[in-house]
Amino acid sequence: MPVISAPHDFNEGHLFVDLKSIFGCPLYLKCEGFNFAGSIKLKAANEMVESAERDGILKPESVIVESSSGNLGVALSMISASKGYRFLCVTDSRCNLSTRLLMEALGSQVHIVADPDENGGFLGTRIEYVRSLCASDRRYVWLSQYTNEGNWRAHYRTTAQQIARHFPRLDVLFIGTGTAGTLMGCARYFRQWHRPVRIVAVDSVGSVAFGGEPGRRMIPGLGMSMRPPLLDESYVNEVVHVEEAETIRTCHRMARRGFLFGGSTGTVVSGATDWLSRHDARDITAVAIAPDLGERYLDTIYQSNWLQDLYGDQIFEPEQMTATIQTEEPEPRARVRRPQP
Ligand SMILES: Cc1ncc(COP(=O)(O)O)c(C=O)c1O
C-alpha cells in the first residue's frame, strides 16, 4: 500500500495496455497518465526542479517560469504548490481550458500568448515572453525544458528502465516527440542495452521537429514549431509523421473500447500501427508510450462540434464517433466550441 505525503511521490510506472484486440497488431502501450499531474511530464518536472535545487538555482523567493503547452505546466504547478514556490506558466491559445483551470486551481499564474511565430506556431512567442520576464526580475527562474538535460535524464532513469524490465526482448519502441526529452532519454538508454532496439520517433504533420513544412496543428503536446535543441537524430532509426485526422480516429477507436487517452497517444498509436502494418510484425515485441489520458481533451478531441469545425464532416463515419451527441436543434456554425484562450 503506497502512502505518500507529497503529490509527486506517486507515479504508476508499470502499467501497459495490450492493444492487440483493438488494432490486431502486437503493440503494448505504456501508460504514463496515472499520477497526480496526469501526465508523463511529471518525471521531467521533478528532475528539473530537484537539480535546480541541488545547484542552488532555486531559492525560497524564486518564481519558476516555464513555457508549456500544458502538461509540464500542470506538473510544475503541482510540485510548486507542494514545495512552496510560485509558478508562472506561459502558454498559448491551443492549451486546453481544463489544463489552464487545473494550473490555476493549483495556485499558479497562467499567461497566454496570442501572436503566432514565424513558423505559424506559438513557441517562439512564448520563449520571447519568458526571456523578457527573466530579464526584468532576477527572482524568475526558467527551467527551460527545451534545453534542460534533466528533461531527457528523467526518462533514461525511469521510463526506459521500466520498459526494459518488462520487455527484455523489446524490438521496437515508438515515442512521440515534443521537446524530445522522452525520446532522447529512452533512445540513449536502449543504445547501451544488451540487444538492439529500433527507435521510431512519431511526430505530427505540420511539426518542423525533424524538418519539413510547418503547418496547422491543433492538438497540444506533440510536435514543435522549431527543431528541439535536445534532439540528436543519430539515436533515432526512423521518423513517422501522422495527420491530425488520423490521430483523432485512433483516439476514438480506443475510446470505443473504454480507453480514453489524450491526443498525443492517438498520434503515437496511429504511427505505430501504421509502421507495424508495413512490416512483418508476427514475432516483433513493440511498445509505444502514452503520455496522458483523455479527460483534458473532452472539449476538443472528444467534442463533435470542435471536430467538425476543424476537420470537416468527413472525419468519421457516424458509427465511428465517440463524441457529444447533439440533442438540441442543430446550429453547427453558431455552436462551435474552440479551445478557450
Ligand atoms: C501530452 C504530451 N504528449 C507528448 C509530449 C512530448 O513529450 P516530450 O516533451 O518528452 O518530447 C508532451 C510534452 O509536453 C505532452 O504533454
The ligand as a Gaussian input file, in Angstrom:
#p B3LYP/6-31G(d) Opt

LIG

0 1
 C        0.560000      15.064000     -23.999000
 C        2.010000      15.116000     -24.368000
 N        2.477000      14.229000     -25.219000
 C        3.773000      14.239000     -25.600000
 C        4.652000      15.168000     -25.135000
 C        6.069000      15.158000     -25.636000
 O        6.995000      14.723000     -24.715000
 P        8.477000      15.263000     -24.786000
 O        8.442000      16.712000     -24.456000
 O        9.234000      14.453000     -23.773000
 O        9.001000      15.044000     -26.167000
 C        4.196000      16.114000     -24.250000
 C        5.072000      17.152000     -23.771000
 O        4.678000      18.153000     -23.240000
 C        2.843000      16.090000     -23.842000
 O        2.341000      16.999000     -22.998000

